[in-house]
Amino acid sequence: MTEFKKFATQRIIIGLLSAAAVLWLIGTVLGLLGKSESTTTIAAKQSPAVHIPSAQKLQPSEAELPGKLLKADSTEPAPIGKESNPQPDAQQADSGKSVHGATSAKPSDHSTGGEKSAAPSSAAISHTLNSSKKKIPGVAFVTATIQPLSYELNDRFWGWRPNDILNFTDNVNSFQLGVLEVTRRTTVTLTERLSRTGSVESLNKNLERAMDWLMTKPDRYWFPSPESRYEDALDEIAAYRNNLENGAAVFYSRADTLLPLLTSYDNLLGSCDENLIKTKESNGEPVRWSRVDDYFYYAKGVASALETILEAVMEDFQPTLETRHGMEILHHAIASCKRATEIEPWLFITDSDYSGFLANHRANMAAPISHARFYIEVLISVLST
């Protein structure tokens, strides 16, 4: 009789979970379809028809070109000691731009008043292009810090879920908690190490407020709600990014500032790895079935956020990493995080024996997580020497 009750209980639980999953899937599809229709309607109303002139109309005729430009196209060499006309270079640079770019119309003999405006020199154009392509250290990293949590708050269907009264999606909840933890640790290191030279320098006020607000309990319902606090924190981080772009803030992309960040990630991945391979909790009890999926999706959320941020680390810390031969190592860590995000169990998580018929999804997730941790530890060792 006891075995029958156990058997029946398991089937009832699986049936309820399956029904909840189907309902959630139907609601997700309907919500996405409704959102897609509304976006299309709004775009159709707000986007006026734009007439783009043909490429032939944008190019001047030979009659309109100055004589010097026509001579510059010939194969005759320029006289020695005379300065070559820079106008052909400017003409070629302008002709390569898209019609949607911010390019001015070319002057012709038919201009109003019969006057011709001087064409910009090739040196001026080259300087402008180089200035626009110049990257400000830290902007990519700060942007990547904002993106994962911003997606969970604003773009994820149903938004932030750990504090929902009716909790039907604990897998997404655990995933969001993993993203939050990565954002917290990144912001702490950004505030205490990456944005200042030492412990005696004052903290950046925007980052200090962001760090404090991110510590709000994720399952708190109100007064204040975690959603509002997290949004405020991301706004403060974005304000710091704007100051970086304007030269009013600093970002130190050195090995000694990168090491604390990597060490923090190493500790977090180690905790995830332990939860994915352990068979007993700290109190000696076996890992409950209800905790298996929590550990799995929490680690997946950590890997998802780390993948985004480590890609920005590769961009902003490129000189440091190339000097220490760490680019390839970091690439392997990013690839391992990506592999973890690609594991998609069907319907629900199973935690069977390693030699059993069903999958052990925790063990499957532990492999790429431990690989990512290994490469980060190797990178820490390389940067420390």
C-alpha positions as CSV (number, residue, x, y, z in Angstrom):
1,M,0.0,0.0,0.0
2,T,2.9,2.4,0.8
3,E,4.5,1.7,-2.5
4,F,1.2,2.4,-4.3
5,K,0.8,5.7,-2.5
6,K,4.3,6.7,-3.4
7,F,3.8,5.7,-7.0
8,A,0.4,7.6,-7.1
9,T,1.9,10.7,-5.5
10,Q,4.7,10.9,-8.0
11,R,2.3,10.6,-10.9
12,I,0.0,13.2,-9.5
13,I,2.9,15.6,-9.0
14,I,4.2,15.0,-12.5
15,G,0.7,15.5,-13.9
16,L,0.2,18.8,-12.1
17,L,3.6,20.0,-13.2
18,S,2.9,19.0,-16.8
19,A,-0.5,20.8,-16.7
20,A,1.2,24.0,-15.3
21,A,3.9,23.8,-17.9
22,V,1.3,23.6,-20.7
23,L,-0.7,26.5,-19.3
24,W,2.4,28.6,-19.0
25,L,3.4,27.7,-22.5
26,I,0.0,28.7,-23.9
27,G,0.1,32.0,-22.0
28,T,3.6,32.7,-23.2
29,V,2.7,32.1,-26.9
30,L,-0.5,34.3,-26.6
31,G,1.4,37.0,-24.9
32,L,4.2,37.1,-27.5
33,L,1.6,37.1,-30.4
34,G,-0.2,40.0,-28.8
35,K,3.0,41.9,-28.3
36,S,4.1,41.3,-31.8
37,E,0.8,42.5,-33.3
38,S,0.8,45.6,-31.2
39,T,4.4,46.4,-32.1
40,T,3.7,46.0,-35.8
41,T,0.6,48.2,-35.6
42,I,2.4,51.0,-33.7
43,A,5.4,50.8,-36.1
44,A,3.0,51.1,-39.1
45,K,1.4,54.2,-37.7
46,Q,4.5,56.0,-36.6
47,S,6.9,55.2,-39.5
48,P,6.2,57.6,-42.4
49,A,7.1,56.6,-45.9
50,V,10.6,57.8,-46.8
51,H,11.6,58.3,-50.4
52,I,15.2,57.4,-50.9
53,P,16.7,58.9,-54.1
54,S,18.4,56.6,-56.6
55,A,22.2,56.2,-56.6
56,Q,22.3,57.8,-60.0
57,K,20.8,61.1,-58.7
58,L,23.3,61.2,-55.9
59,Q,26.4,61.1,-58.2
60,P,27.3,64.3,-60.0
61,S,27.8,64.3,-63.7
62,E,31.1,64.8,-65.4
63,A,30.0,68.3,-66.5
64,E,29.5,69.2,-62.9
65,L,33.0,68.0,-61.7
66,P,35.7,70.7,-61.5
67,G,38.5,70.4,-64.0
68,K,41.1,69.5,-61.4
69,L,39.1,66.4,-60.3
70,L,38.9,65.2,-63.8
71,K,42.6,65.6,-64.2
72,A,43.3,63.7,-60.9
73,D,41.6,60.7,-62.4
74,S,44.0,60.5,-65.3
75,T,47.0,58.2,-65.3
76,E,49.5,61.1,-65.8
77,P,51.8,61.5,-62.8
78,A,51.6,64.7,-60.7
79,P,54.3,67.3,-61.3
80,I,57.2,67.1,-58.8
81,G,57.2,69.7,-56.1
82,K,53.5,70.5,-56.5
83,E,51.0,69.5,-53.8
84,S,48.4,67.0,-55.0
85,N,44.8,68.1,-54.9
86,P,43.0,66.5,-51.9
87,Q,39.6,66.8,-53.4
88,P,39.6,63.4,-55.2
89,D,40.2,61.6,-51.8
90,A,37.3,63.5,-50.3
91,Q,35.2,62.7,-53.3
92,Q,35.9,58.9,-52.9
93,A,35.3,59.0,-49.2
94,D,31.9,60.6,-49.7
95,S,30.9,58.2,-52.4
96,G,31.5,55.2,-50.1
97,K,29.0,56.4,-47.5
98,S,25.5,55.1,-47.3
99,V,22.5,57.3,-48.3
100,H,21.3,57.0,-44.7
101,G,24.6,58.4,-43.2
102,A,25.2,62.0,-42.2
103,T,26.8,63.1,-45.4
104,S,26.4,66.5,-47.0
105,A,25.4,67.1,-50.6
106,K,28.3,67.6,-53.0
107,P,28.8,71.1,-54.4
108,S,28.2,71.8,-58.1
109,D,28.4,74.6,-60.6
110,H,24.6,75.0,-60.3
111,S,24.8,76.0,-56.6
112,T,22.8,79.0,-55.5
113,G,24.7,82.1,-56.3
114,G,27.2,80.2,-58.4
115,E,29.6,79.7,-55.5
116,K,31.5,76.5,-54.8
117,S,32.2,75.3,-51.2
118,A,35.6,73.8,-50.6
119,A,35.7,70.0,-50.2
120,P,37.1,68.7,-46.9
121,S,40.6,67.3,-47.1
122,S,41.4,63.6,-46.9
123,A,43.3,64.2,-43.6
124,A,40.3,65.9,-42.1
125,I,38.0,63.0,-43.1
126,S,40.5,60.4,-41.8
127,H,40.7,62.3,-38.4
128,T,37.0,62.4,-38.2
129,L,36.6,58.6,-38.9
130,N,39.3,57.7,-36.4
131,S,37.7,59.9,-33.7
132,S,34.3,58.3,-34.2
133,K,35.9,54.8,-34.0
134,K,37.9,55.5,-30.8
135,K,36.6,53.3,-28.0
136,I,36.4,54.6,-24.4
137,P,37.6,51.9,-22.0
138,G,34.9,50.7,-19.7
139,V,31.9,51.6,-21.8
140,A,31.5,48.1,-23.2
141,F,31.9,46.5,-19.7
142,V,29.4,48.8,-18.0
143,T,26.9,48.2,-20.8
144,A,27.3,44.5,-20.4
145,T,26.8,44.8,-16.7
146,I,23.4,46.4,-17.3
147,Q,22.1,44.2,-20.0
148,P,21.4,40.8,-18.3
149,L,19.4,42.2,-15.4
150,S,17.7,44.8,-17.6
151,Y,16.4,42.0,-19.8
152,E,14.9,40.1,-16.8
153,L,13.2,43.2,-15.5
154,N,11.9,44.7,-18.8
155,D,12.0,42.3,-21.7
156,R,11.3,38.9,-20.0
157,F,7.6,37.9,-20.3
158,W,6.0,38.4,-16.9
159,G,9.0,40.4,-15.7
160,W,10.6,39.9,-12.3
161,R,9.2,36.8,-10.7
162,P,10.9,35.8,-7.4
163,N,8.5,38.1,-5.5
164,D,5.3,37.0,-7.2
165,I,2.5,36.0,-4.9
166,L,1.3,33.2,-7.2
167,N,4.5,31.4,-8.0
168,F,4.2,29.0,-11.0
169,T,7.6,29.4,-12.6
170,D,10.2,28.6,-10.1
171,N,12.7,27.7,-12.8
172,V,12.7,31.2,-14.2
173,N,12.9,32.5,-10.7
174,S,16.1,30.6,-10.0
175,F,17.5,31.7,-13.4
176,Q,16.8,35.4,-12.5
177,L,18.5,35.0,-9.1
178,G,21.6,33.7,-10.8
179,V,21.6,36.8,-13.1
180,L,21.1,39.0,-10.1
181,E,24.0,37.5,-8.2
182,V,26.4,38.1,-11.1
183,T,25.2,41.7,-11.4
184,R,25.7,42.3,-7.7
185,R,29.3,41.0,-7.7
186,T,30.2,42.8,-10.8
187,T,28.8,46.1,-9.5
188,V,30.7,45.7,-6.2
189,T,34.0,45.2,-8.0
190,L,33.2,48.0,-10.4
191,T,32.5,50.3,-7.5
192,E,35.4,49.3,-5.2
193,R,38.2,48.5,-7.7
194,L,37.6,49.3,-11.4
195,S,36.4,52.9,-10.9
196,R,39.1,54.1,-8.5
197,T,42.8,53.7,-8.1
198,G,43.0,52.6,-4.4
199,S,41.2,52.2,-1.1
200,V,41.9,55.8,-0.1
201,E,40.0,57.3,-3.1
202,S,36.3,58.0,-2.6
203,L,33.7,55.8,-4.2
204,N,31.8,57.0,-7.2
205,K,28.4,58.2,-5.9
206,N,26.4,56.7,-8.8
207,L,28.0,53.3,-8.4
208,E,27.7,53.4,-4.6
209,R,24.0,53.9,-4.8
210,A,23.7,51.2,-7.4
211,M,25.6,48.8,-5.2
212,D,23.4,49.5,-2.2
213,W,20.1,49.2,-4.1
214,L,21.0,45.9,-5.7
215,M,21.2,44.4,-2.3
216,T,17.4,44.6,-1.9
217,K,16.0,41.2,-1.2
218,P,14.7,39.7,-4.5
219,D,11.6,38.1,-3.0
220,R,10.5,41.3,-1.2
221,Y,7.0,42.3,-2.3
222,W,6.8,46.0,-1.5
223,F,8.2,49.0,0.4
224,P,10.2,49.1,-1.7
225,S,9.7,46.5,-4.4
226,P,12.9,44.9,-5.8
227,E,11.9,45.8,-9.3
228,S,12.0,49.5,-8.6
229,R,15.2,49.3,-6.7
230,Y,17.0,47.3,-9.4
231,E,15.7,49.7,-12.0
232,D,17.1,52.6,-10.0
233,A,20.4,50.8,-9.6
234,L,20.7,50.2,-13.4
235,D,19.9,53.9,-14.0
236,E,22.8,54.9,-11.7
237,I,25.2,52.5,-13.5
238,A,24.0,54.0,-16.8
239,A,24.7,57.5,-15.4
240,Y,28.3,56.4,-14.6
241,R,28.6,55.1,-18.2
242,N,27.5,58.5,-19.5
243,N,30.1,60.2,-17.3
244,L,32.7,57.8,-18.7
245,E,31.8,58.9,-22.2
246,N,32.0,62.6,-21.2
247,G,35.3,62.2,-19.4
248,A,33.8,62.9,-16.0
249,A,34.5,59.4,-14.6
250,V,37.4,56.9,-14.8
251,F,37.7,53.2,-15.5
252,Y,41.0,51.4,-14.9
253,S,41.5,48.4,-17.2
254,R,44.6,47.0,-15.6
255,A,45.5,43.5,-14.5
256,D,45.4,44.4,-10.8
257,T,41.8,45.7,-11.1
258,L,40.7,42.7,-13.3
259,L,41.9,40.1,-10.8
260,P,39.3,40.8,-8.0
261,L,36.5,40.6,-10.6
262,L,37.8,37.2,-11.8
263,T,38.3,35.9,-8.3
264,S,34.7,36.9,-7.5
265,Y,33.4,35.0,-10.5
266,D,35.6,32.0,-9.6
267,N,34.0,31.8,-6.1
268,L,30.5,32.0,-7.6
269,L,31.2,29.3,-10.2
270,G,32.7,27.1,-7.4
271,S,29.5,27.5,-5.4
272,C,27.4,26.5,-8.4
273,D,29.6,23.6,-9.2
274,E,29.3,22.3,-5.6
275,N,25.5,22.5,-5.7
276,L,25.4,20.7,-9.1
277,I,27.4,17.6,-8.0
278,K,26.6,17.2,-4.3
279,T,24.3,14.4,-3.1
280,K,23.6,15.7,0.4
281,E,22.8,19.1,1.8
282,S,24.9,20.7,4.5
283,N,22.6,19.2,7.2
284,G,23.3,15.7,5.9
285,E,19.9,15.2,4.3
286,P,19.8,14.0,0.6
287,V,19.2,16.7,-2.0
288,R,15.4,17.0,-2.4
289,W,13.8,16.7,-5.8
290,S,12.4,20.2,-5.4
291,R,15.9,21.7,-5.0
292,V,17.4,20.0,-8.0
293,D,15.9,22.3,-10.6
294,D,16.7,25.3,-8.4
295,Y,20.4,24.5,-8.5
296,F,20.3,23.8,-12.2
297,Y,18.6,27.0,-13.3
298,Y,20.5,29.2,-10.9
299,A,23.8,28.0,-12.4
300,K,22.3,28.6,-15.9
301,G,21.4,32.2,-15.0
302,V,25.0,32.7,-13.7
303,A,26.5,31.3,-16.9
304,S,24.2,33.5,-19.1
305,A,25.2,36.7,-17.3
306,L,28.8,35.8,-17.2
307,E,28.9,35.1,-20.9
308,T,27.7,38.6,-21.7
309,I,30.1,40.3,-19.2
310,L,33.2,38.3,-20.1
311,E,32.8,39.2,-23.7
312,A,33.0,42.8,-22.7
313,V,36.0,42.1,-20.5
314,M,37.7,40.7,-23.6
315,E,37.0,44.0,-25.4
316,D,37.9,46.5,-22.7
317,F,40.9,44.6,-21.3
318,Q,42.3,43.6,-24.6
319,P,45.7,45.2,-24.3
320,T,46.2,43.7,-20.8
321,L,45.0,40.2,-21.9
322,E,47.1,40.3,-25.1
323,T,50.2,41.3,-23.1
324,R,49.8,38.3,-20.7
325,H,48.6,35.9,-23.5
326,G,45.2,35.6,-21.8
327,M,42.8,36.2,-24.8
328,E,42.5,32.5,-25.7
329,I,42.0,31.4,-22.1
330,L,39.2,33.9,-21.7
331,H,37.7,32.8,-25.0
332,H,37.5,29.2,-23.6
333,A,35.8,30.4,-20.5
334,I,33.2,32.3,-22.6
335,A,32.6,29.2,-24.7
336,S,32.0,27.1,-21.6
337,C,29.4,29.6,-20.3
338,K,27.7,29.6,-23.7
339,R,27.6,25.8,-23.6
340,A,25.9,25.9,-20.2
341,T,23.2,28.2,-21.5
342,E,22.4,25.8,-24.4
343,I,21.4,23.0,-22.2
344,E,17.6,22.8,-22.4
345,P,15.9,19.9,-20.6
346,W,12.6,18.7,-21.9
347,L,9.6,19.6,-19.7
348,F,11.3,19.0,-16.3
349,I,14.6,18.3,-14.6
350,T,15.6,14.7,-13.8
351,D,18.3,13.8,-11.3
352,S,18.7,10.1,-12.0
353,D,21.7,7.9,-11.3
354,Y,24.8,8.6,-13.5
355,S,24.3,5.2,-15.1
356,G,20.5,5.4,-15.2
357,F,18.2,5.5,-18.1
358,L,17.1,9.1,-17.5
359,A,19.4,12.1,-17.7
360,N,21.1,13.6,-14.7
361,H,20.7,17.3,-15.7
362,R,22.7,18.6,-12.7
363,A,25.7,16.6,-13.9
364,N,25.2,17.8,-17.4
365,M,25.2,21.4,-16.2
366,A,28.2,20.8,-13.9
367,A,30.5,20.0,-16.8
368,P,30.5,23.4,-18.6
369,I,30.3,25.2,-15.3
370,S,33.5,23.5,-14.0
371,H,35.2,24.1,-17.3
372,A,34.4,27.8,-17.1
373,R,35.7,27.9,-13.6
374,F,38.9,26.1,-14.6
375,Y,39.7,28.6,-17.4
376,I,39.0,31.6,-15.1
377,E,41.4,30.1,-12.5
378,V,44.1,29.7,-15.2
379,L,43.5,33.3,-16.3
380,I,43.9,34.4,-12.7
381,S,47.2,32.6,-12.5
382,V,48.4,34.1,-15.7
383,L,47.5,37.6,-14.8
384,S,49.1,37.2,-11.3
385,T,52.6,36.5,-12.7
